[in-house]
Amino acid sequence: MAFLHSNQPTLKHFILRQEVLNFYRYAIRCTRGIPHPQARVETVAWIRSEIERNRHLSDTEMIEDKLRIIRREVKQLLPAAVTLRSPGRAK
C-alpha cells in the first residue's frame, strides 16, 4: 500500500496548476488590446514574472490566494480583461 508523502502533489495541486495555466493564457490574450507594443511586452513580462515568482508554492490555500490576487490585478490593469470571461470562474 502506497502512502501519500507531504511532498507529493495531490489532485487539488493538479487542478490548481491547470487553473493557473488557463489564467496565464487568458491574461496574455487580454494584453492584445494594449496599443503600444513596448507596453504590451512589459505587461506580458510582468504577468509571467508574477506566475514564476510563486512557482515554488505547494500549499493549496496559498496558491488559491495568489491566483485570486493576480486575477484582481489583471482585471484592474487590462480593460480587455473586463470584457472577456475569466476561465475557471462562474459569473
QUICORQUI-V627122 format. One record per pair of residues at least 12 apart in sequence whose ideal C-beta (glycine too) atoms are under 10 Angstrom apart, sorted by the first residue. I is the first residue (numbers start at 0). J is the second residue. D is the distance in Angstrom with one decimal. If there is no record, write none. Layout:
BEGIN
i/j/d
I/J/D
I/J/D
END
This chain:
BEGIN
i/j/d
5/57/8.6
6/57/7.6
7/57/10.0
8/57/7.9
8/59/9.7
9/57/9.8
9/59/7.5
11/59/4.8
11/60/9.8
11/62/8.8
11/63/9.2
12/56/9.9
12/57/7.4
12/58/9.9
12/59/6.6
12/62/7.9
14/59/9.0
14/87/9.3
15/56/9.4
15/59/6.2
15/62/5.0
15/63/6.8
15/65/9.9
15/66/7.3
15/87/9.7
16/62/8.6
17/86/9.4
17/87/8.3
18/62/8.7
18/63/8.6
18/66/6.4
18/70/9.8
18/86/7.6
18/87/4.8
18/88/9.2
19/50/6.5
19/53/8.6
19/54/9.2
19/62/7.5
19/65/8.8
19/66/6.1
19/69/8.9
19/87/9.3
20/50/8.9
20/86/9.5
21/85/9.0
21/86/4.2
21/87/5.9
22/46/9.3
22/50/8.4
22/66/6.5
22/69/7.3
22/70/6.5
22/73/8.1
22/85/7.1
22/86/6.3
22/87/6.9
22/88/9.2
23/46/6.9
23/47/7.6
23/49/9.4
23/50/5.6
23/69/9.2
23/73/9.9
23/86/9.9
24/86/7.8
25/70/9.2
25/73/8.3
25/79/10.0
25/80/7.9
25/83/6.9
25/84/8.7
25/85/6.2
25/86/5.2
25/87/8.8
25/88/10.0
26/42/8.8
26/43/8.5
26/45/9.8
26/46/5.0
26/47/9.3
26/49/9.2
26/50/8.8
26/69/7.8
26/70/8.6
26/72/9.6
26/73/4.9
26/74/9.6
26/76/9.3
26/77/7.4
26/79/9.7
26/80/7.2
26/83/9.7
26/85/9.0
26/86/9.9
27/39/9.7
27/42/9.2
27/43/6.1
27/46/6.8
27/47/8.5
28/77/9.8
28/79/7.8
28/80/9.2
28/83/7.0
29/42/9.0
29/46/9.1
29/73/6.7
29/74/9.0
29/76/8.9
29/77/4.5
29/78/8.4
29/79/4.3
29/80/4.5
29/81/9.0
29/82/8.8
29/83/6.1
29/85/9.3
30/42/5.1
30/43/5.6
30/45/9.7
30/46/7.5
30/73/9.2
30/76/9.4
30/77/6.5
30/79/7.6
30/80/9.2
31/77/9.6
31/79/6.8
32/77/6.8
32/78/6.2
32/79/3.7
32/80/8.8
32/82/8.6
32/83/9.4
33/76/9.6
33/77/7.4
33/78/8.9
33/79/8.2
42/73/9.1
42/76/7.3
42/77/7.4
45/69/10.0
45/72/9.2
45/73/9.6
45/76/8.6
46/69/7.7
46/72/9.1
46/73/6.9
46/76/9.1
46/77/9.3
49/65/8.2
49/68/8.8
49/69/5.4
49/72/7.8
49/73/9.0
50/65/9.1
50/66/9.4
50/69/7.5
52/65/8.9
53/65/4.8
53/66/8.6
53/68/9.5
53/69/8.4
66/87/8.7
67/88/9.9
70/85/6.2
70/86/10.0
70/87/9.1
70/88/7.6
73/85/8.5
END
